């Protein structure tokens, strides 16, 4: 069982690392979100013209995210921009935003997210994604 979980975790991280990146010539401002909680960063991104983009089908979200670390908890909060989470290791997650120019920004987090215990997933990085 541990081998299966480890394999799934590594596959998730490989998916995160293989996203095609680009640097658009024009994009909405990206605020300083480094090392902030995802909740804080999300507010700042929205205030700077970045809109959350849903990447998971609403009808299958529960099945897809229920056992993926922080995934289901983020979805229940209304963070439908979540793309993927891993339930092991550093509990990484990926979120997607789009600006008025059509650019996609991927936001990466690490850490457990348990607001009741004042523990929050924090931003570990971000990058533009090409289609």
NORDAQUI-V251974 format. One record per residue. SS is DSSP state (a for helix, b for strand, c for the rest). PHI is phi as a letter, one per 20 degrees, with the letter a starting at -180 (NA if undefined). PSI is psi in degrees with one decimal (999 if undefined). Layout:
SS & PHI & PSI
SS & PHI & PSI
This chain:
c & NA & -41.7
a & f & -36.0
a & f & -40.5
a & f & -45.5
a & f & -44.3
a & f & -43.1
a & f & -45.6
a & f & -40.0
a & f & -45.3
a & f & -37.8
a & f & -40.3
a & f & -44.6
a & f & -35.4
a & f & -40.7
a & g & -44.2
a & f & -42.7
a & f & -20.3
c & e & 5.3
c & f & 134.3
c & f & 129.5
b & d & 159.0
c & b & 168.9
c & c & 103.7
c & f & 151.0
c & f & -25.6
c & c & 131.6
c & b & 162.8
c & f & 156.3
c & f & 138.9
c & d & 113.3
c & f & 166.1
c & f & 99.8
c & d & 1.8
c & g & 130.8
c & m & 14.7
c & e & 162.9
b & f & 156.2
a & f & -36.6
a & f & -43.3
a & f & -46.5
a & f & -40.9
a & g & -45.3
a & f & -43.0
a & f & -40.2
a & f & -46.0
a & f & -39.4
a & f & -19.8
c & d & 29.6
c & m & 15.4
c & e & 127.5
b & d & 136.5
b & f & 140.1
c & c & 120.1
c & f & 131.1
c & d & -7.1
c & d & 137.5
c & f & 127.9
c & g & -29.7
c & f & -21.1
c & d & 4.5
a & g & -43.9
a & f & -46.7
a & f & -39.5
a & f & -38.6
a & d & -14.3
c & g & -39.9
c & d & 26.4
c & d & 67.3
c & l & -124.0
c & f & -8.2
a & g & -54.3
a & f & -37.3
a & f & -39.6
a & f & -43.3
a & f & -44.3
a & f & -26.4
c & f & -6.5
c & n & 11.0
c & e & 68.5
c & f & 1.4
c & e & -1.1
b & f & 135.1
b & d & -41.9
b & a & 152.5
b & b & 156.8
c & d & 138.5
c & e & 3.9
c & c & 175.5
c & m & -129.9
c & e & 8.9
c & l & 51.1
c & f & 149.2
b & c & 158.7
b & c & 135.8
b & c & 152.5
b & c & 137.6
b & c & 154.0
b & c & 140.6
c & d & -179.7
c & f & -16.3
c & e & -1.4
c & n & 6.8
c & f & 142.8
b & d & 129.8
b & d & 123.7
b & e & 129.5
b & d & 131.3
b & d & 137.3
b & c & 162.2
b & c & 150.5
c & o & 156.6
c & f & 154.7
c & c & 105.3
b & c & 80.3
a & g & -32.3
a & g & -32.6
a & e & 8.6
c & l & 41.1
b & d & 128.8
c & c & 140.8
c & f & 136.2
b & d & 157.8
b & f & 127.7
b & d & -12.3
b & r & 175.2
b & b & 160.8
b & a & 156.5
b & f & 150.2
b & c & 133.4
c & e & 153.8
c & e & 999
